Amino acid sequence: MIFGVPEILICLVPFMLISLVVVLRLAAQNKWLDRERHVKKCPNCQKLLNTEAYVCRFCKRDLVNQIN
C-alpha cells in the first residue's frame, strides 16, 4: 500500500510540532541562563543589576566598595 503526501503529513505533523516545542523551550531556557550570568543582586535592595554596574539604579547606592 502506497501512502500519498496528505497521509504522510498527517503522521509527521505531531512529531514536528513536538520537536518545535522542545527546541523553542530549550532556546528560551538557554536565553534565561545567559541572562542570569550577566546579573547580580544589589546588596542593599536585592534588585537585579548588570554585573558591570557601579551604582544601583533602584536605590542609587554605590556598589564599587561593597563586596558581592
ZAMARGU-4260 file (C-alpha; in steps of 0.2 Angstrom, whole numbers, plus 5000, padded with zeros to 4 digits):
<rodrens>
0) 5000/5000/5000 | 5007/5017/4995 | 5004/5032/5005 | 5001/5049/4997 | 5008/5066/5003
5) 4992/5070/5014 | 4994/5054/5024 | 5012/5056/5027 | 5009/5074/5033 | 4996/5068/5045
10) 5008/5056/5053 | 5023/5068/5053 | 5014/5084/5059 | 5013/5079/5078 | 5031/5074/5079
15) 5036/5090/5070 | 5026/5101/5082 | 5033/5092/5097 | 5051/5094/5090 | 5047/5113/5088
20) 5041/5115/5106 | 5056/5106/5113 | 5068/5117/5103 | 5059/5133/5107 | 5059/5128/5126
25) 5077/5124/5126 | 5081/5141/5117 | 5071/5150/5130 | 5080/5141/5144 | 5097/5145/5137
30) 5092/5163/5135 | 5087/5164/5153 | 5103/5155/5159 | 5113/5168/5149 | 5103/5182/5157
35) 5107/5175/5174 | 5126/5175/5171 | 5126/5194/5167 | 5116/5200/5183 | 5120/5202/5201
40) 5109/5207/5216 | 5111/5224/5224 | 5117/5220/5242 | 5106/5234/5249 | 5089/5232/5240
45) 5091/5215/5232 | 5086/5220/5214 | 5094/5213/5199 | 5108/5223/5191 | 5121/5222/5177
50) 5137/5214/5184 | 5146/5230/5177 | 5135/5242/5187 | 5144/5254/5198 | 5128/5262/5206
55) 5112/5253/5209 | 5098/5261/5198 | 5085/5257/5211 | 5092/5263/5227 | 5106/5274/5220
60) 5119/5267/5231 | 5137/5265/5227 | 5142/5246/5223 | 5161/5249/5220 | 5167/5247/5238
65) 5155/5234/5243 | 5159/5215/5242 | 5147/5205/5231
</rodrens>
